[in-house]
Amino acid sequence: MLTEGRGVPIGVAVDGANCHAMNLVRATIERIVVARPAPTEEQPQGMCLDKGYNDDEVRATVREFGFTAHIRRCGEEAKEIAREAGKRARHWAVPRRQRRLNRSHRLLIRWEKKPEHYLAFLHFACGVIALCAVGLFG
């Protein structure tokens, strides 16, 4: 799942549980449904990814689509916290939204045999998250 700054889903790709999310970067970016302006030098478009995406191939794919990759390296945040007393780890909006998806029993335990049926329910759940983020629902 790809989200914008407030953690609102803007692109979703589905594959088996044995597929690493790093392999779905291209498919997820291609499924962005929100029209985005072309990035410029003055207004670059960043993409924040967690440590699991720390790979040269992912960086190349993200660059190909015009994004600037912001990927933490393993252990980088822990070293930064150790240097500064009282500093706490940053919590990303994305895991919070993913927890919301996991609260949906139908998505957490996949009963659908066809991936397109599961994807339909996933899109519905993402729509609910988007409505909640703008304050129109729940």
Buried (B, 14 or more C-beta within 10 A) or exposed (E): BBBBEEBBBBBBBBEEEEEEBBEBBBBBBEBBEEEEEEBEEEEEBEBBBEEEBBBEEBBEBBEEBBBEBEBBEEEEBEEEBEEEEEEEEEEBBBEEBBEBBEEBEEBEEBEEEEEEEBBEBBEEBBEBBBEBBEEEEE
